[in-house]
Amino acid sequence: MPMSQSFKERLFPIAEQLVEHFGSPFHVYDEVGIRETGENLKKLFAGVEGFREYYAVKALPNPEILKLMFDMGFGFDCSSIGELVLSRQVGGRGEDIMFTSNNTNQTEFEVAAADGGCILNLDDISLIDKVPEFPELICFRYNPGPRRTGNVIIGNPVEAKYGVTHDQVVDAYRQAQKRGAKRFGVHTMVASNELDYTYMVETARMMLEIVELVEGELGIQFEFINIGGGVGIPYQPDQAPLDIAAMAAEIEEQFKAFREKHSYVPRMYMESGRFMTGPHGCLVTSAINYKNIYRNYIGVDACMSALMRPALYDAYHHIDVIGKENVPKDQVYDVVGSLCENNDKFAVQRELPKIDEGDILVIHDTGAHGHAMGFQYNAKLRPKELLLRADGSVQLIRREETLDDYFATLKFDDNVFLAKQG
Ligand SMILES: *Cc1c(COP(=O)(O)O)cnc(C)c1O
């Protein structure tokens, strides 16, 4: 069930004009779809006290998209200085921002504390003494290790570099208290692209248990739990979406039970990236070459610099050909870019309608971890980004990279080091 029917109905009729006006390739995002997903999330979780989504900025770090999130009352999940700065540029301040770095350096701590600060989410107990000015509100990322398995993509928590272990977690908060912390939260991220909602419910349960554990040992009350991102989307046409309504209902039950037992309840945060924007973006690219060797290849004007997921994860992205939605899929193609890497393929042995040069292809579900993951290897530059507004207008929200951008890091004064002679 990739890309919504509504997005298709608004995009496909204007796709050709968009290509004429802006030139291909481009990613285009759907304001209506993003807002609907966000409003629905708020509605479903309204029964969970203090629910807040912190949009995972890395999924689609474009200020126009972040403004939509902020407008819906969402905060930002950041893990780098660039993401912090971006979130602040669109108005995020203080507790609007959750900073979940790992292998954190001093500059990151400084920027995190500057400019109104943020919720600092520490990845390790060794970092407690390295925080220059310890904040009053502190959070730790919890790694359940062998207590939790099952999510296919993120893998076994024992092998994950993130977070404090189960045995360290009480001590982490104790040490934070010693450094002056007075307000507390706890965070985890144990799933990626998970379609089974019960996995997310289990994560919420696990976090409430950690809250109980630490409260029992140290007598501190937690202000929030953050269950991280990882809510999946169906990329394959026959996949069912995650049952977000059931997820919300079951988590609400847990929070109600917690309140009855403890007479208070922490707020619940989550930091979805993919779920919020993934299906509401697509990569529009033109067929420029057809090649018939051992296989049939359709060469398009985008390449993996615009979308890494197929090459990186062997990920499936559904493809439509504009104007040929009802043409029988009686051809088998590899749809490829021009990068000198044989895994630069958007689709492998895909059944598609017969594609002619000049046809416009729509590669679905590029609204999260799409453009953002692009790179410049092979001097293949990243394409532009467009936003289909609620009023039907289409706005350029990032231009394509140019050769000037590519060469920008080569313009500097000579800087030559000569070792001192002993
Ligand atoms: C990547 C990431 C997210 C978002 O993950 P999605 O799978 O896009 O929901 C959230 N939190 C953290 C800490 C992350 O690293």
PDBQT file of the ligand as one rigid body, heavy atoms in Angstrom, charges set to zero:
ROOT
HETATM    1  C1  LIG A 501      16.656   7.331  13.024  1.00  0.00    +0.000 C 
HETATM    2  C2  LIG A 501      16.106   7.612  14.367  1.00  0.00    +0.000 A 
HETATM    3  C3  LIG A 501      14.742   7.841  14.555  1.00  0.00    +0.000 A 
HETATM    4  C4  LIG A 501      13.729   7.731  13.437  1.00  0.00    +0.000 C 
HETATM    5  O1  LIG A 501      13.607   6.455  12.961  1.00  0.00    +0.000 OA
HETATM    6  P1  LIG A 501      12.422   6.083  11.932  1.00  0.00    +0.000 P 
HETATM    7  O2  LIG A 501      12.699   4.664  11.599  1.00  0.00    +0.000 OA
HETATM    8  O3  LIG A 501      12.561   7.002  10.765  1.00  0.00    +0.000 OA
HETATM    9  O4  LIG A 501      11.147   6.285  12.651  1.00  0.00    +0.000 OA
HETATM   10  C5  LIG A 501      14.309   8.159  15.817  1.00  0.00    +0.000 A 
HETATM   11  N1  LIG A 501      15.171   8.242  16.862  1.00  0.00    +0.000 NA
HETATM   12  C6  LIG A 501      16.477   8.032  16.730  1.00  0.00    +0.000 A 
HETATM   13  C7  LIG A 501      17.367   8.140  17.918  1.00  0.00    +0.000 C 
HETATM   14  C8  LIG A 501      17.000   7.711  15.486  1.00  0.00    +0.000 A 
HETATM   15  O5  LIG A 501      18.313   7.473  15.346  1.00  0.00    +0.000 OA
ENDROOT
TORSDOF 0
